[in-house]
Amino acid sequence: LVSWERVRYPSFWFLGLLACSAPYLFRLSLPRAPSVTIVTLCLALWLLWTRRTIWLGVLAFALVWMYSLFPLIGVLAGFWAIGVFIEERRIEWKPVVAVTVGVVVGLIVNPYFPENLYLFAAHVLMKTKEDFEIGVGNEWYPYETWYLFTSSAVAFVAQAVGYVATQRGEREGRARTITLLLFSTLLLVLTFKSRRFIEYWPAFAVLFAAFAMRPHLDRWPLASIPGVWVRRSVAAAGVALTLAIFAILVQNVRVTRATVSGETNPYAYVGGTEWLKANTPEGALVFNTDWDDFPMLFHHDTHNVYTSGLDPTYLLYADPELSRLYVDITLGKQDDPAPLIRDRFGAKWAFTDSGHRDFLREATKDGKMRIVYEDDDCVVLEVVDPPPAVETEG
């Protein structure tokens, strides 16, 4: 976008994108949809700015199938309409209609319709509450303020520069800057509420700064600055700023690399999942003691299904009482978990990591569950069926 719009010093802005935030680099290192979504949103901006309305609707349809944060493309279209109204004093309604039609068609012409509508509505209701009823993934909680400021210093500086540099006078391209101002500000507010939006805000903060600075850079190119020493001083300041951002980039890469290296080995559960595939019927339910183990379990074992995965609020939403019982069992707060696992959850096998010592103690102390597989990372247990009742003659 910067190169296409011929914003001056594109290499500098590209360096700023790379150095904008350490947690941003980490989140984009994960094999997840947000990194593709960022590219999609940038493409949506280009389609908005070049007024390719039909293709914008097609892109909105595709984003619905790609990721659950598809409403962001509608927000972009709305902010663009506001920017055009401020710049040109006219209502830009076609992109808003195109995105709306694309989203609606994407929701209806969908292999999961109508369940996808129920799931999306439930997910929004669960995640917009002030306090979560049950512990969810860290990405839904905010960062500590000081960590957020220090780890995303370039993004915060870029956002501030964008605010200061945004002009009020009439000029061509003002709508684009306003669109990025509104969108980056919204993403910043959402990042303060939930760390998962760190996947979007830093990049759009730098993009906002680039477009806000564009008229100033066009008005005052280096060659037009009067005085040799003044030009040299400005050039030296630019070099110093570039080197400082590069140093921050190096530090952010180091922090990100350390964070990635501290993640769980993706092959840690291979032994347990291989045992389950070889010794259980296809489609057998397995009681897993950590909902966030599910992605790794599912990656290695689609032979079985699991009690809780992706998000613990789904179980809470489906059956609050069963959800609370699940938490008590996994934390070792139930003295006799085997009958509950078998009768309440319908599972004959349980999977846990080696760190769930309280659960393992309660599950195995009375002989109602036995360990059938164990290694350094995980344990598989089987519920021991009770002996058949012996009828006695009266």
KEKE-873978 format. One record per residue (C-alpha): residue in three letters; x negated, y, z negated. Coordinates in nm, 2 decimals. Example, Ala and Ser with C-alpha at 12.3 -4.5 7.8 and 13.67 -1.06 7.14 Angstrom:
<sites>
('Ala'; (-1.23; -0.45; -0.78)),
('Ser'; (-1.37; -0.11; -0.71)),
</sites>
This chain:
<sites>
('Leu'; (0.00; 0.00; 0.00)),
('Val'; (-0.28; 0.24; -0.09)),
('Ser'; (-0.47; 0.17; 0.24)),
('Trp'; (-0.16; 0.18; 0.45)),
('Glu'; (-0.06; 0.52; 0.30)),
('Arg'; (-0.42; 0.63; 0.35)),
('Val'; (-0.46; 0.74; 0.00)),
('Arg'; (-0.82; 0.86; -0.04)),
('Tyr'; (-1.08; 0.64; -0.21)),
('Pro'; (-0.90; 0.31; -0.17)),
('Ser'; (-1.20; 0.11; -0.31)),
('Phe'; (-1.18; 0.32; -0.63)),
('Trp'; (-0.81; 0.23; -0.68)),
('Phe'; (-0.88; -0.13; -0.60)),
('Leu'; (-1.14; -0.13; -0.87)),
('Gly'; (-0.89; 0.02; -1.10)),
('Leu'; (-0.64; -0.26; -1.02)),
('Leu'; (-0.90; -0.52; -1.11)),
('Ala'; (-1.00; -0.35; -1.43)),
('Cys'; (-0.66; -0.23; -1.55)),
('Ser'; (-0.60; -0.49; -1.83)),
('Ala'; (-0.76; -0.80; -1.97)),
('Pro'; (-0.43; -0.97; -2.06)),
('Tyr'; (-0.30; -0.88; -1.71)),
('Leu'; (-0.59; -1.08; -1.56)),
('Phe'; (-0.52; -1.37; -1.80)),
('Arg'; (-0.15; -1.39; -1.71)),
('Leu'; (-0.22; -1.38; -1.34)),
('Ser'; (-0.47; -1.66; -1.39)),
('Leu'; (-0.18; -1.89; -1.49)),
('Pro'; (-0.02; -2.10; -1.21)),
('Arg'; (0.31; -1.93; -1.24)),
('Ala'; (0.55; -1.72; -1.03)),
('Pro'; (0.47; -1.37; -1.15)),
('Ser'; (0.15; -1.33; -0.94)),
('Val'; (0.36; -1.41; -0.63)),
('Thr'; (0.64; -1.18; -0.76)),
('Ile'; (0.40; -0.88; -0.77)),
('Val'; (0.32; -0.93; -0.41)),
('Thr'; (0.69; -0.96; -0.33)),
('Leu'; (0.77; -0.63; -0.51)),
('Cys'; (0.49; -0.45; -0.33)),
('Leu'; (0.63; -0.58; 0.00)),
('Ala'; (0.97; -0.46; -0.11)),
('Leu'; (0.82; -0.11; -0.17)),
('Trp'; (0.68; -0.11; 0.19)),
('Leu'; (1.01; -0.22; 0.33)),
('Leu'; (1.19; 0.06; 0.13)),
('Trp'; (0.94; 0.32; 0.25)),
('Thr'; (0.96; 0.21; 0.61)),
('Arg'; (1.33; 0.17; 0.59)),
('Arg'; (1.34; -0.19; 0.71)),
('Thr'; (1.68; -0.25; 0.54)),
('Ile'; (1.77; -0.59; 0.68)),
('Trp'; (1.43; -0.74; 0.59)),
('Leu'; (1.47; -0.59; 0.24)),
('Gly'; (1.79; -0.79; 0.20)),
('Val'; (1.62; -1.11; 0.33)),
('Leu'; (1.34; -1.05; 0.08)),
('Ala'; (1.59; -1.00; -0.21)),
('Phe'; (1.75; -1.34; -0.11)),
('Ala'; (1.41; -1.51; -0.12)),
('Leu'; (1.32; -1.36; -0.46)),
('Val'; (1.64; -1.50; -0.61)),
('Trp'; (1.52; -1.85; -0.52)),
('Met'; (1.16; -1.77; -0.63)),
('Tyr'; (1.19; -1.63; -0.99)),
('Ser'; (1.44; -1.53; -1.25)),
('Leu'; (1.32; -1.17; -1.26)),
('Phe'; (1.48; -1.10; -0.92)),
('Pro'; (1.67; -0.80; -1.07)),
('Leu'; (1.35; -0.60; -1.05)),
('Ile'; (1.39; -0.57; -0.67)),
('Gly'; (1.74; -0.41; -0.74)),
('Val'; (1.58; -0.17; -0.99)),
('Leu'; (1.32; -0.07; -0.72)),
('Ala'; (1.59; 0.00; -0.47)),
('Gly'; (1.78; 0.21; -0.72)),
('Phe'; (1.47; 0.41; -0.82)),
('Trp'; (1.40; 0.47; -0.45)),
('Ala'; (1.75; 0.60; -0.40)),
('Ile'; (1.69; 0.84; -0.69)),
('Gly'; (1.36; 0.95; -0.54)),
('Val'; (1.51; 1.01; -0.20)),
('Phe'; (1.79; 1.21; -0.35)),
('Ile'; (1.54; 1.43; -0.54)),
('Glu'; (1.33; 1.49; -0.23)),
('Glu'; (1.58; 1.51; 0.05)),
('Arg'; (1.91; 1.57; -0.14)),
('Arg'; (2.09; 1.28; 0.03)),
('Ile'; (2.22; 0.95; -0.09)),
('Glu'; (2.01; 0.65; 0.03)),
('Trp'; (2.27; 0.38; -0.01)),
('Lys'; (2.17; 0.13; 0.26)),
('Pro'; (1.87; -0.03; 0.07)),
('Val'; (2.09; -0.06; -0.25)),
('Val'; (2.36; -0.24; -0.05)),
('Ala'; (2.11; -0.46; 0.13)),
('Val'; (1.95; -0.57; -0.20)),
('Thr'; (2.29; -0.63; -0.36)),
('Val'; (2.40; -0.85; -0.07)),
('Gly'; (2.08; -1.04; -0.06)),
('Val'; (2.09; -1.11; -0.44)),
('Val'; (2.46; -1.21; -0.43)),
('Val'; (2.41; -1.44; -0.13)),
('Gly'; (2.09; -1.59; -0.30)),
('Leu'; (2.29; -1.67; -0.61)),
('Ile'; (2.58; -1.83; -0.42)),
('Val'; (2.39; -2.01; -0.14)),
('Asn'; (2.19; -2.19; -0.40)),
('Pro'; (2.13; -2.56; -0.47)),
('Tyr'; (2.22; -2.50; -0.83)),
('Phe'; (2.53; -2.29; -0.79)),
('Pro'; (2.73; -2.23; -1.01)),
('Glu'; (2.51; -2.36; -1.29)),
('Asn'; (2.24; -2.11; -1.20)),
('Leu'; (2.49; -1.82; -1.29)),
('Tyr'; (2.56; -1.98; -1.63)),
('Leu'; (2.19; -2.03; -1.70)),
('Phe'; (2.09; -1.68; -1.60)),
('Ala'; (2.37; -1.52; -1.81)),
('Ala'; (2.28; -1.74; -2.11)),
('His'; (1.91; -1.65; -2.07)),
('Val'; (1.98; -1.28; -2.06)),
('Leu'; (2.20; -1.30; -2.37)),
('Met'; (1.94; -1.49; -2.56)),
('Lys'; (1.65; -1.27; -2.47)),
('Thr'; (1.81; -0.93; -2.52)),
('Lys'; (1.88; -0.99; -2.89)),
('Glu'; (1.67; -0.78; -3.13)),
('Asp'; (1.57; -1.08; -3.34)),
('Phe'; (1.54; -1.43; -3.21)),
('Glu'; (1.72; -1.70; -3.41)),
('Ile'; (1.45; -1.95; -3.35)),
('Gly'; (1.07; -1.92; -3.28)),
('Val'; (1.01; -1.87; -2.91)),
('Gly'; (0.70; -1.84; -2.69)),
('Asn'; (0.45; -1.57; -2.77)),
('Glu'; (0.52; -1.40; -2.44)),
('Trp'; (0.86; -1.28; -2.57)),
('Tyr'; (0.70; -1.10; -2.87)),
('Pro'; (0.52; -0.76; -2.84)),
('Tyr'; (0.14; -0.72; -2.86)),
('Glu'; (-0.02; -0.56; -3.15)),
('Thr'; (-0.03; -0.19; -3.06)),
('Trp'; (-0.41; -0.14; -3.10)),
('Tyr'; (-0.48; -0.45; -2.90)),
('Leu'; (-0.25; -0.34; -2.62)),
('Phe'; (-0.42; 0.00; -2.60)),
('Thr'; (-0.78; -0.13; -2.61)),
('Ser'; (-0.73; -0.42; -2.38)),
('Ser'; (-0.53; -0.22; -2.12)),
('Ala'; (-0.71; 0.12; -2.15)),
('Val'; (-0.74; 0.17; -1.78)),
('Ala'; (-0.37; 0.11; -1.72)),
('Phe'; (-0.28; 0.36; -2.00)),
('Val'; (-0.52; 0.62; -1.86)),
('Ala'; (-0.37; 0.57; -1.51)),
('Gln'; (-0.02; 0.61; -1.64)),
('Ala'; (-0.11; 0.93; -1.82)),
('Val'; (-0.29; 1.06; -1.51)),
('Gly'; (0.01; 0.99; -1.30)),
('Tyr'; (0.24; 1.18; -1.54)),
('Val'; (0.01; 1.49; -1.54)),
('Ala'; (-0.06; 1.48; -1.16)),
('Thr'; (0.31; 1.44; -1.05)),
('Gln'; (0.41; 1.77; -0.88)),
('Arg'; (0.74; 1.94; -0.89)),
('Gly'; (0.72; 2.12; -0.56)),
('Glu'; (0.88; 2.00; -0.24)),
('Arg'; (0.65; 1.79; -0.04)),
('Glu'; (0.65; 1.49; 0.19)),
('Gly'; (0.62; 1.16; 0.01)),
('Arg'; (0.75; 1.28; -0.32)),
('Ala'; (1.02; 1.01; -0.33)),
('Arg'; (0.75; 0.74; -0.33)),
('Thr'; (0.57; 0.90; -0.63)),
('Ile'; (0.90; 0.93; -0.82)),
('Thr'; (0.99; 0.57; -0.74)),
('Leu'; (0.66; 0.45; -0.89)),
('Leu'; (0.69; 0.69; -1.18)),
('Leu'; (1.03; 0.55; -1.28)),
('Phe'; (0.93; 0.18; -1.21)),
('Ser'; (0.60; 0.19; -1.40)),
('Thr'; (0.76; 0.37; -1.69)),
('Leu'; (1.03; 0.11; -1.72)),
('Leu'; (0.77; -0.17; -1.71)),
('Leu'; (0.57; 0.01; -1.98)),
('Val'; (0.87; 0.03; -2.21)),
('Leu'; (0.94; -0.34; -2.14)),
('Thr'; (0.58; -0.43; -2.22)),
('Phe'; (0.61; -0.26; -2.56)),
('Lys'; (0.90; -0.49; -2.63)),
('Ser'; (0.77; -0.81; -2.47)),
('Arg'; (0.41; -0.91; -2.37)),
('Arg'; (0.53; -1.10; -2.07)),
('Phe'; (0.57; -0.77; -1.88)),
('Ile'; (0.20; -0.72; -1.89)),
('Glu'; (0.21; -0.93; -1.57)),
('Tyr'; (0.36; -0.62; -1.39)),
('Trp'; (0.30; -0.29; -1.56)),
('Pro'; (-0.08; -0.24; -1.54)),
('Ala'; (-0.08; -0.28; -1.16)),
('Phe'; (0.21; -0.05; -1.10)),
('Ala'; (0.05; 0.21; -1.34)),
('Val'; (-0.26; 0.23; -1.13)),
('Leu'; (-0.05; 0.24; -0.81)),
('Phe'; (0.15; 0.53; -0.96)),
('Ala'; (-0.17; 0.72; -1.04)),
('Ala'; (-0.30; 0.67; -0.69)),
('Phe'; (0.02; 0.81; -0.53)),
('Ala'; (0.05; 1.09; -0.79)),
('Met'; (-0.31; 1.20; -0.72)),
('Arg'; (-0.27; 1.18; -0.34)),
('Pro'; (-0.17; 1.54; -0.28)),
('His'; (-0.45; 1.67; -0.51)),
('Leu'; (-0.71; 1.46; -0.33)),
('Asp'; (-0.58; 1.57; 0.01)),
('Arg'; (-0.59; 1.94; -0.10)),
('Trp'; (-0.94; 1.92; -0.25)),
('Pro'; (-1.16; 1.68; -0.06)),
('Leu'; (-1.52; 1.67; -0.17)),
('Ala'; (-1.65; 1.85; 0.13)),
('Ser'; (-1.41; 2.15; 0.08)),
('Ile'; (-1.53; 2.22; -0.28)),
('Pro'; (-1.73; 2.55; -0.27)),
('Gly'; (-2.08; 2.55; -0.41)),
('Val'; (-2.35; 2.28; -0.36)),
('Trp'; (-2.40; 2.22; -0.73)),
('Val'; (-2.03; 2.21; -0.80)),
('Arg'; (-1.99; 1.94; -0.53)),
('Arg'; (-2.28; 1.75; -0.67)),
('Ser'; (-2.14; 1.77; -1.02)),
('Val'; (-1.80; 1.64; -0.90)),
('Ala'; (-1.97; 1.36; -0.71)),
('Ala'; (-2.17; 1.27; -1.02)),
('Ala'; (-1.86; 1.27; -1.23)),
('Gly'; (-1.69; 1.04; -0.98)),
('Val'; (-1.98; 0.80; -0.98)),
('Ala'; (-1.99; 0.80; -1.36)),
('Leu'; (-1.62; 0.73; -1.38)),
('Thr'; (-1.65; 0.44; -1.12)),
('Leu'; (-1.94; 0.29; -1.32)),
('Ala'; (-1.74; 0.31; -1.64)),
('Ile'; (-1.44; 0.14; -1.48)),
('Phe'; (-1.67; -0.13; -1.35)),
('Ala'; (-1.81; -0.18; -1.70)),
('Ile'; (-1.46; -0.22; -1.83)),
('Leu'; (-1.39; -0.47; -1.55)),
('Val'; (-1.69; -0.68; -1.65)),
('Gln'; (-1.57; -0.68; -2.02)),
('Asn'; (-1.22; -0.77; -1.92)),
('Val'; (-1.34; -1.06; -1.71)),
('Arg'; (-1.55; -1.19; -2.00)),
('Val'; (-1.25; -1.17; -2.24)),
('Thr'; (-1.02; -1.34; -1.99)),
('Arg'; (-1.27; -1.62; -1.93)),
('Ala'; (-1.30; -1.68; -2.30)),
('Thr'; (-0.92; -1.68; -2.34)),
('Val'; (-0.88; -1.93; -2.05)),
('Ser'; (-1.15; -2.16; -2.19)),
('Gly'; (-0.97; -2.17; -2.52)),
('Glu'; (-0.65; -2.31; -2.36)),
('Thr'; (-0.54; -2.67; -2.42)),
('Asn'; (-0.71; -2.92; -2.19)),
('Pro'; (-0.44; -2.99; -1.92)),
('Tyr'; (-0.53; -3.36; -1.92)),
('Ala'; (-0.51; -3.40; -2.30)),
('Tyr'; (-0.18; -3.59; -2.28)),
('Val'; (-0.26; -3.82; -1.99)),
('Gly'; (-0.31; -4.12; -2.22)),
('Gly'; (0.03; -4.08; -2.39)),
('Thr'; (0.22; -4.01; -2.07)),
('Glu'; (0.06; -4.31; -1.89)),
('Trp'; (0.18; -4.53; -2.18)),
('Leu'; (0.53; -4.39; -2.16)),
('Lys'; (0.55; -4.45; -1.79)),
('Ala'; (0.43; -4.81; -1.82)),
('Asn'; (0.64; -4.91; -2.12)),
('Thr'; (0.98; -4.73; -2.11)),
('Pro'; (1.27; -4.75; -1.87)),
('Glu'; (1.30; -4.48; -1.60)),
('Gly'; (1.49; -4.18; -1.73)),
('Ala'; (1.44; -4.28; -2.10)),
('Leu'; (1.47; -3.99; -2.34)),
('Val'; (1.16; -3.91; -2.54)),
('Phe'; (1.17; -3.69; -2.86)),
('Asn'; (0.89; -3.44; -2.82)),
('Thr'; (0.79; -3.25; -3.13)),
('Asp'; (0.68; -2.93; -2.94)),
('Trp'; (0.90; -2.76; -2.68)),
('Asp'; (0.60; -2.59; -2.53)),
('Asp'; (0.43; -2.93; -2.46)),
('Phe'; (0.70; -2.99; -2.20)),
('Pro'; (0.52; -2.84; -1.89)),
('Met'; (0.22; -3.07; -1.95)),
('Leu'; (0.44; -3.37; -2.02)),
('Phe'; (0.65; -3.31; -1.71)),
('His'; (0.34; -3.25; -1.50)),
('His'; (0.21; -3.59; -1.58)),
('Asp'; (0.53; -3.78; -1.64)),
('Thr'; (0.85; -3.73; -1.44)),
('His'; (0.95; -4.09; -1.53)),
('Asn'; (1.10; -3.98; -1.86)),
('Val'; (1.31; -3.69; -1.99)),
('Tyr'; (1.25; -3.49; -2.30)),
('Thr'; (1.45; -3.34; -2.59)),
('Ser'; (1.33; -2.98; -2.57)),
('Gly'; (1.13; -2.79; -2.30)),
('Leu'; (1.06; -2.46; -2.14)),
('Asp'; (1.24; -2.26; -2.41)),
('Pro'; (1.37; -2.37; -2.75)),
('Thr'; (1.67; -2.14; -2.72)),
('Tyr'; (1.83; -2.36; -2.46)),
('Leu'; (1.88; -2.63; -2.73)),
('Leu'; (1.99; -2.37; -2.97)),
('Tyr'; (2.24; -2.24; -2.72)),
('Ala'; (2.37; -2.59; -2.64)),
('Asp'; (2.40; -2.71; -3.00)),
('Pro'; (2.29; -2.48; -3.29)),
('Glu'; (2.32; -2.76; -3.55)),
('Leu'; (2.11; -3.00; -3.35)),
('Ser'; (1.86; -2.73; -3.28)),
('Arg'; (1.81; -2.67; -3.65)),
('Leu'; (1.78; -3.04; -3.72)),
('Tyr'; (1.52; -3.07; -3.44)),
('Val'; (1.31; -2.80; -3.61)),
('Asp'; (1.33; -2.97; -3.95)),
('Ile'; (1.23; -3.31; -3.81)),
('Thr'; (0.93; -3.17; -3.62)),
('Leu'; (0.81; -2.98; -3.93)),
('Gly'; (0.83; -3.29; -4.15)),
('Lys'; (1.11; -3.16; -4.36)),
('Gln'; (1.33; -3.47; -4.30)),
('Asp'; (1.25; -3.76; -4.53)),
('Asp'; (1.39; -4.02; -4.29)),
('Pro'; (1.37; -3.90; -3.93)),
('Ala'; (1.39; -4.23; -3.75)),
('Pro'; (1.77; -4.28; -3.77)),
('Leu'; (1.82; -3.92; -3.68)),
('Ile'; (1.60; -3.94; -3.37)),
('Arg'; (1.77; -4.26; -3.26)),
('Asp'; (2.13; -4.17; -3.35)),
('Arg'; (2.16; -3.79; -3.32)),
('Phe'; (1.92; -3.74; -3.03)),
('Gly'; (1.95; -4.07; -2.86)),
('Ala'; (1.58; -4.13; -2.83)),
('Lys'; (1.39; -4.45; -2.90)),
('Trp'; (1.04; -4.30; -2.85)),
('Ala'; (0.87; -3.99; -2.99)),
('Phe'; (0.58; -3.79; -2.85)),
('Thr'; (0.37; -3.56; -3.07)),
('Asp'; (0.03; -3.40; -3.07)),
('Ser'; (-0.22; -3.52; -3.33)),
('Gly'; (-0.18; -3.20; -3.53)),
('His'; (0.18; -3.28; -3.65)),
('Arg'; (0.06; -3.45; -3.96)),
('Asp'; (0.37; -3.38; -4.17)),
('Phe'; (0.60; -3.53; -3.90)),
('Leu'; (0.37; -3.83; -3.86)),
('Arg'; (0.37; -3.89; -4.24)),
('Glu'; (0.75; -3.88; -4.27)),
('Ala'; (0.81; -4.08; -3.95)),
('Thr'; (0.58; -4.37; -4.04)),
('Lys'; (0.59; -4.39; -4.42)),
('Asp'; (0.89; -4.63; -4.44)),
('Gly'; (0.81; -4.85; -4.14)),
('Lys'; (1.11; -4.73; -3.94)),
('Met'; (0.88; -4.59; -3.67)),
('Arg'; (0.56; -4.74; -3.55)),
('Ile'; (0.27; -4.59; -3.36)),
('Val'; (0.24; -4.76; -3.02)),
('Tyr'; (-0.02; -4.53; -2.87)),
('Glu'; (-0.27; -4.29; -3.02)),
('Asp'; (-0.58; -4.10; -2.91)),
('Asp'; (-0.76; -3.78; -3.02)),
('Asp'; (-0.49; -3.56; -2.87)),
('Cys'; (-0.15; -3.73; -2.90)),
('Val'; (0.05; -4.00; -3.06)),
('Val'; (0.35; -4.20; -2.92)),
('Leu'; (0.59; -4.36; -3.17)),
('Glu'; (0.87; -4.61; -3.12)),
('Val'; (1.18; -4.63; -3.34)),
('Val'; (1.20; -4.98; -3.50)),
('Asp'; (1.55; -5.12; -3.46)),
('Pro'; (1.70; -5.22; -3.79)),
('Pro'; (1.74; -5.60; -3.84)),
('Pro'; (2.09; -5.73; -3.75)),
('Ala'; (2.33; -5.77; -4.03)),
('Val'; (2.37; -6.13; -4.16)),
('Glu'; (2.72; -6.24; -4.22)),
('Thr'; (2.78; -6.43; -4.54)),
('Glu'; (3.06; -6.68; -4.60)),
('Gly'; (3.32; -6.56; -4.84)),
</sites>
